[in-house]
Amino acid sequence: MSNSVINWYKYASPATFYPLAGRLIPWFSGLSVLLIAWGLWIGLFVAPTDAQQSEGYRIIFVHVPASWLSMFIYCV
């Protein structure tokens, strides 16, 4: 086995995992802000309108994920 293999079991220890998580949180926060902005742009401006509902249809792309998230937060 080569030495480049990562031993993932050492990250089961909080003493090893917390410093790694502390270094990764800013990167994941920035990535999530970019992905949220991109998703809102796609849902509100790029998605096609419906033939019968016109522009009112686009609210589904914001409303449905927000309702799922609120249900998840309520259950937790």
C-alpha positions in Angstrom: 0.0 0.0 0.0 1.3 3.4 -0.8 1.9 6.2 1.7 -0.5 8.5 -0.1 -3.6 6.7 1.2 -5.4 8.8 3.8 -6.3 7.1 7.1 -9.9 8.2 7.5 -10.3 6.4 10.8 -8.1 9.0 12.6 -10.8 11.6 11.9 -13.2 9.6 14.1 -11.5 11.2 17.1 -12.8 14.7 17.9 -9.3 15.9 18.8 -8.3 15.3 15.1 -11.6 16.2 13.5 -12.3 19.5 15.1 -9.2 21.3 13.7 -10.0 19.9 10.2 -13.6 21.1 10.5 -12.5 24.5 11.7 -10.3 24.9 8.6 -13.0 23.7 6.2 -16.0 25.8 7.5 -15.0 29.0 5.7 -14.6 27.1 2.4 -17.9 25.4 2.8 -19.6 28.6 3.8 -18.3 30.4 0.7 -19.3 27.5 -1.5 -22.8 27.4 0.0 -23.3 31.2 -0.6 -22.3 30.8 -4.2 -24.5 27.8 -4.8 -27.5 29.5 -3.1 -27.1 32.6 -5.3 -26.7 30.4 -8.4 -29.8 28.4 -7.5 -31.9 31.6 -7.0 -30.6 33.0 -10.3 -31.6 29.8 -12.2 -34.9 29.5 -10.4 -36.0 33.1 -10.8 -34.5 34.3 -14.0 -33.4 31.4 -16.2 -36.2 28.9 -15.7 -38.9 29.0 -18.4 -42.3 30.4 -17.6 -45.3 28.1 -17.7 -47.8 28.5 -20.6 -50.8 28.8 -18.3 -49.4 30.3 -15.1 -46.8 32.6 -16.7 -44.4 34.3 -14.2 -46.3 33.0 -11.1 -44.9 29.5 -11.8 -41.4 30.5 -10.9 -42.2 31.0 -7.2 -42.4 27.2 -7.0 -38.6 27.1 -7.4 -38.2 29.1 -4.2 -41.3 28.1 -2.2 -41.0 24.3 -2.4 -37.3 24.1 -1.2 -38.1 26.7 1.5 -41.0 24.6 2.8 -38.9 21.4 2.8 -36.2 23.2 4.8 -38.7 24.6 7.3 -40.2 21.2 7.8 -36.8 19.7 8.3 -35.9 22.4 10.9 -39.2 21.9 12.7 -38.6 18.1 12.9 -35.1 18.5 14.2 
